[in-house]
Amino acid sequence: MNESIYSLVPQEVQVQEKPKMYRSTHHPQSSLTGSTIGIHGTTRLPGAGSALKKTFAEFGPKQSSRPHPSVFLKSGQRCTAVIPSSNPSGFMYEDTMRKPDVPRRDEKPVLGLKTNKNFITSNAVDVILQVPQKPNFQEPNYLTKPDYGKTPEYLNEVKEEIWRENKMIDEYVAEIGRIQGVGRSSEEEESLEQFSDDERKELLANLKRKWDSVNAKYQTMCHQVKLDTVGKIKRKETLEKELDQLEADIKKLAARGAVYVAPNNF
């Protein structure tokens, strides 16, 4: 708030005058000259200056309308049907719906009934005279099928897949043979001899027996953690190299494809 010297000068307070209460020029007890209230509803204004109301237009009737204690709704008072008697009969089931009674304990069953019927003969006669029933199921005729006598499609796919695998293996083996034969002369290649199946199997068996013997020696010292001498270290390294070489030779002989060897090395 800004300070000003004019604020020190006292100012007169202006009191607002209250307007006078409104008073109608008409007499409050005079009758109505006309009204639009109560045209639709319980209030009815048949003429100017009079407003007639229905008897029950207010909160309930003007006079008391309590029912008399002796006047009440009695049994069957509003029923149009015939009222049954005071002693009605109990519900009874029909004879067709009821099951036979359980026999009493003093009732004895009928004993000693016999029959002269031969059930074995009767059953045999029934079976002989019985008309055989025709089966509804009809067996399909496989000879009339469109693919009868033809190789299934899935077998052709399996054969083709096997042929592709064999071709891939043969190409791989031939490529390995070409790589191993690099640097050889034509005379050396012509002098190579092919291993027969019997010789190949015999050599493979001998290599496996050799691997078993070397592995048995290696197992006696492979568990040793402390190799404190030079001899132990060299012996272990020698056995490991020999095992690796034997495994490589066994893998090469067990692979597909022919094996060629030089006559001097055979």
C-alpha positions in Angstrom: 0.0 0.0 0.0 1.4 3.4 -1.1 1.7 6.0 1.7 0.0 9.3 1.0 -0.7 12.4 3.1 -4.3 12.3 2.0 -4.9 9.1 3.9 -4.5 11.1 7.1 -7.5 13.2 6.3 -10.7 11.7 7.8 -13.4 10.8 5.3 -17.1 10.8 5.9 -18.8 7.4 5.9 -21.8 7.2 3.6 -24.5 4.9 5.0 -26.6 3.3 2.3 -30.3 3.8 2.9 -32.4 0.6 3.1 -35.4 0.6 0.7 -38.9 0.4 2.1 -40.7 -2.9 2.3 -42.9 -3.7 -0.6 -46.6 -3.7 0.2 -49.3 -4.6 -2.3 -52.0 -2.1 -3.0 -54.6 -4.9 -2.9 -56.2 -6.1 0.3 -54.7 -9.4 1.4 -58.1 -10.9 2.4 -59.8 -10.1 -0.9 -61.0 -12.9 -3.1 -59.2 -14.0 -6.3 -60.3 -12.4 -9.5 -58.8 -15.1 -11.7 -55.9 -17.7 -11.8 -54.3 -20.2 -14.1 -53.1 -22.4 -11.3 -54.8 -25.8 -11.0 -56.1 -26.2 -14.6 -54.5 -29.7 -14.9 -54.5 -31.7 -11.7 -56.4 -32.1 -8.5 -57.1 -28.4 -8.1 -60.1 -27.1 -10.1 -61.0 -23.4 -10.5 -64.5 -23.3 -12.0 -64.8 -19.6 -11.6 -63.0 -16.4 -10.6 -62.4 -16.0 -6.9 -63.2 -19.7 -6.0 -60.8 -22.7 -5.8 -62.4 -26.0 -5.1 -60.2 -29.0 -4.2 -61.0 -32.7 -4.1 -61.6 -34.4 -0.8 -58.4 -36.6 -1.1 -56.2 -33.9 -2.8 -54.3 -33.3 0.5 -52.4 -35.8 2.7 -55.1 -38.3 3.1 -58.9 -37.8 3.7 -60.1 -35.1 6.0 -62.1 -37.6 8.1 -60.7 -40.7 9.6 -61.2 -43.9 7.5 -59.8 -46.6 9.8 -61.1 -50.1 9.1 -63.3 -51.7 11.7 -61.6 -54.6 13.6 -64.5 -57.0 12.8 -64.3 -56.4 9.0 -61.3 -58.4 7.6 -60.7 -60.8 4.7 -61.8 -64.3 5.6 -60.7 -67.6 4.2 -62.3 -68.3 0.8 -64.2 -65.0 0.7 -62.9 -64.0 -2.7 -62.4 -67.6 -4.0 -64.8 -68.5 -6.9 -63.9 -72.2 -6.9 -65.6 -74.8 -4.6 -63.9 -75.0 -1.3 -63.0 -78.6 -0.4 -64.4 -80.2 2.7 -62.7 -80.0 6.1 -61.6 -83.7 5.9 -60.0 -84.1 2.5 -58.8 -87.6 1.4 -55.1 -88.3 1.0 -53.3 -88.4 -2.3 -53.4 -91.7 -4.0 -51.2 -93.0 -6.9 -52.7 -94.7 -9.9 -52.5 -98.5 -10.1 -50.3 -98.3 -13.2 -47.8 -96.1 -11.4 -47.4 -98.1 -8.3 -44.9 -100.9 -7.9 -45.8 -104.2 -6.3 -45.6 -104.3 -2.5 -42.6 -105.7 -0.8 -43.4 -109.2 0.5 -43.9 -109.5 4.2 -41.7 -111.5 6.4 -44.5 -114.0 7.2 -45.2 -114.6 3.5 -43.4 -117.7 2.1 -42.2 -117.9 -1.6 -43.6 -120.6 -3.9 -41.1 -123.5 -3.9 -40.8 -126.7 -5.9 -41.5 -125.3 -9.3 -40.1 -127.5 -12.1 -40.1 -127.4 -15.9 -39.7 -130.0 -18.5 -38.1 -127.6 -21.0 -34.6 -128.6 -22.4 -32.8 -125.3 -22.6 -29.8 -126.8 -24.5 -32.0 -128.1 -27.3 -34.1 -125.0 -27.3 -31.1 -122.7 -27.6 -29.7 -125.0 -30.4 -32.9 -124.8 -32.3 -33.1 -121.0 -31.9 -29.5 -120.6 -33.3 -30.2 -122.9 -36.3 -33.4 -121.2 -37.2 -32.0 -117.7 -36.7 -31.6 -115.7 -39.9 -28.0 -114.4 -40.3 -27.8 -110.6 -40.4 -26.0 -109.0 -43.2 -23.1 -106.7 -42.2 -23.7 -103.1 -43.1 -20.0 -102.4 -43.5 -18.6 -103.2 -46.9 -14.9 -103.9 -47.2 -13.1 -101.6 -49.6 -11.6 -103.1 -52.7 -7.9 -102.0 -52.7 -7.4 -103.3 -56.3 -9.5 -100.5 -57.6 -7.6 -97.8 -55.9 -5.9 -95.3 -58.3 -2.4 -95.8 -56.7 -2.6 -99.6 -56.5 0.8 -101.2 -57.5 2.6 -97.9 -57.4 5.4 -96.9 -55.1 4.3 -94.4 -52.4 5.4 -90.9 -52.9 7.1 -90.7 -49.5 9.3 -93.7 -50.3 10.5 -92.0 -53.5 11.4 -88.9 -51.4 13.3 -91.0 -48.8 15.3 -92.8 -51.6 16.1 -89.5 -53.2 17.3 -88.1 -49.9 19.5 -91.1 -49.3 21.0 -90.9 -52.8 21.8 -87.2 -52.2 23.5 -88.0 -48.9 25.6 -90.8 -50.4 26.6 -88.6 -53.3 27.6 -85.8 -50.9 29.7 -88.2 -48.9 31.4 -89.6 -52.0 32.3 -86.2 -53.2 33.7 -85.2 -49.8 35.9 -88.4 -49.7 37.1 -87.8 -53.3 38.0 -84.2 -52.4 39.9 -85.3 -49.3 41.8 -87.9 -51.5 42.7 -85.2 -54.0 44.0 -82.9 -51.3 46.1 -85.7 -49.8 47.4 -86.6 -53.3 48.7 -83.1 -54.1 52.5 -83.2 -54.9 52.5 -86.8 -56.1 53.6 -87.6 -59.6 51.4 -89.5 -62.1 53.6 -92.6 -61.7 53.1 -92.7 -58.0 49.4 -92.3 -58.4 49.3 -95.2 -60.8 51.3 -97.4 -58.5 48.8 -97.0 -55.6 47.0 -100.2 -54.6 43.5 -100.3 -53.2 42.8 -102.0 -49.8 40.4 -104.9 -50.0 37.5 -105.1 -47.5 39.0 -108.1 -45.6 42.4 -106.3 -45.2 40.7 -103.1 -44.2 38.6 -104.9 -41.5 41.7 -106.8 -40.2 43.8 -103.6 -40.0 40.9 -101.7 -38.3 40.6 -104.5 -35.7 44.4 -104.4 -35.0 44.3 -100.7 -34.6 41.5 -100.9 -32.1 43.4 -103.6 -30.1 46.4 -101.4 -30.2 44.4 -98.4 -28.9 43.1 -100.6 -26.0 46.6 -101.6 -24.9 47.9 -98.0 -25.1 44.8 -96.7 -23.3 45.3 -99.2 -20.5 48.9 -97.9 -20.0 47.6 -94.3 -20.1 44.9 -94.9 -17.5 47.5 -96.0 -14.9 49.1 -92.6 -14.9 46.5 -90.1 -16.1 45.1 -89.6 -12.6 48.5 -88.5 -11.3 48.5 -84.8 -10.7 52.0 -84.3 -9.5 54.5 -85.2 -12.3 57.8 -84.5 -10.5 60.2 -86.1 -13.0 61.0 -85.5 -16.6 60.4 -89.2 -17.5 56.8 -89.1 -16.2 56.0 -86.0 -18.2 57.5 -87.4 -21.5 55.9 -90.8 -21.0 52.4 -89.2 -20.6 52.9 -86.9 -23.6 54.0 -89.9 -25.7 51.0 -91.9 -24.8 48.6 -89.0 -25.5 50.2 -88.5 -29.0 50.0 -92.2 -29.7 46.3 -92.3 -28.7 45.5 -89.3 -30.9 47.3 -90.9 -33.9 45.5 -94.2 -33.4 42.1 -92.5 -33.2 42.8 -90.5 -36.4 43.8 -93.7 -38.2 40.7 -95.6 -37.0 38.4 -92.7 -38.1 40.0 -92.6 -41.5 39.7 -96.4 -42.1 36.1 -96.4 -40.8 35.0 -93.7 -43.2 33.3 -94.3 -46.5 35.2 -94.6 -49.7 38.2 -96.6 -51.0 41.6 -96.6 -49.3 44.7 -96.5 -51.5 48.3 -97.2 -50.2 51.7 -97.2 -51.8 53.2 -100.7 -52.3 56.4 -99.8 -50.3 54.3 -98.6 -47.3 52.0 -101.6 -47.3 
